[in-house]
Amino acid sequence: MSRVAFVSSRARVLGRVLPGAVILGPTVVGERSLIDSFATLGYPKRSKLLELR
């Protein structure tokens, strides 16, 4: 099964993000960084958290 990474439109990614990673909000990933599968960076918006209630 193929997984894709989710990268927020507000995030700035200069490094590599492997499939399965999640990058939320205005997170910045540096150019010498590697974000591995199953990693989650950042926080969801308050409104998204309230939707889960």
C-alpha positions as a Markdown table, in Angstrom:
| # | Residue | x | y | z |
|---|---|---|---|---|
| 1 | Met | 0.0 | 0.0 | 0.0 |
| 2 | Ser | 1.4 | 3.4 | -1.0 |
| 3 | Arg | 1.3 | 6.3 | 1.5 |
| 4 | Val | 1.7 | 9.9 | 0.6 |
| 5 | Ala | 3.0 | 12.7 | 2.9 |
| 6 | Phe | 0.6 | 15.4 | 3.9 |
| 7 | Val | 2.2 | 18.9 | 3.9 |
| 8 | Ser | 0.2 | 21.9 | 4.9 |
| 9 | Ser | 0.0 | 24.7 | 2.3 |
| 10 | Arg | 1.4 | 27.0 | 5.1 |
| 11 | Ala | 4.5 | 24.9 | 5.7 |
| 12 | Arg | 7.8 | 25.6 | 4.2 |
| 13 | Val | 9.8 | 22.5 | 3.3 |
| 14 | Leu | 13.4 | 22.8 | 2.1 |
| 15 | Gly | 14.5 | 19.3 | 3.1 |
| 16 | Arg | 13.1 | 15.8 | 2.3 |
| 17 | Val | 9.8 | 14.4 | 3.5 |
| 18 | Leu | 9.2 | 10.7 | 3.2 |
| 19 | Pro | 5.8 | 9.1 | 2.4 |
| 20 | Gly | 3.6 | 8.9 | 5.4 |
| 21 | Ala | 4.8 | 12.0 | 7.2 |
| 22 | Val | 2.4 | 14.8 | 8.3 |
| 23 | Ile | 3.5 | 18.4 | 8.4 |
| 24 | Leu | 0.8 | 20.8 | 9.9 |
| 25 | Gly | 0.5 | 24.6 | 9.9 |
| 26 | Pro | 3.3 | 27.0 | 9.4 |
| 27 | Thr | 6.1 | 24.5 | 10.2 |
| 28 | Val | 9.5 | 25.1 | 8.7 |
| 29 | Val | 11.7 | 22.1 | 7.7 |
| 30 | Gly | 15.4 | 23.0 | 7.0 |
| 31 | Glu | 17.3 | 22.1 | 3.9 |
| 32 | Arg | 19.4 | 19.5 | 5.6 |
| 33 | Ser | 16.5 | 17.8 | 7.3 |
| 34 | Leu | 14.8 | 14.4 | 6.7 |
| 35 | Ile | 11.3 | 13.8 | 7.9 |
| 36 | Asp | 10.8 | 10.1 | 8.2 |
| 37 | Ser | 7.6 | 8.1 | 7.7 |
| 38 | Phe | 5.0 | 8.2 | 10.5 |
| 39 | Ala | 6.5 | 11.6 | 11.8 |
| 40 | Thr | 4.0 | 14.4 | 12.6 |
| 41 | Leu | 5.3 | 18.0 | 12.9 |
| 42 | Gly | 3.3 | 21.0 | 14.0 |
| 43 | Tyr | -0.2 | 21.4 | 15.6 |
| 44 | Pro | -3.6 | 21.3 | 14.0 |
| 45 | Lys | -5.8 | 24.4 | 14.1 |
| 46 | Arg | -8.1 | 24.9 | 17.1 |
| 47 | Ser | -11.1 | 24.6 | 14.9 |
| 48 | Lys | -9.9 | 21.2 | 13.6 |
| 49 | Leu | -9.5 | 19.9 | 17.2 |
| 50 | Leu | -13.0 | 21.1 | 18.2 |
| 51 | Glu | -14.4 | 19.2 | 15.2 |
| 52 | Leu | -13.2 | 15.9 | 16.8 |
| 53 | Arg | -15.3 | 16.4 | 19.9 |
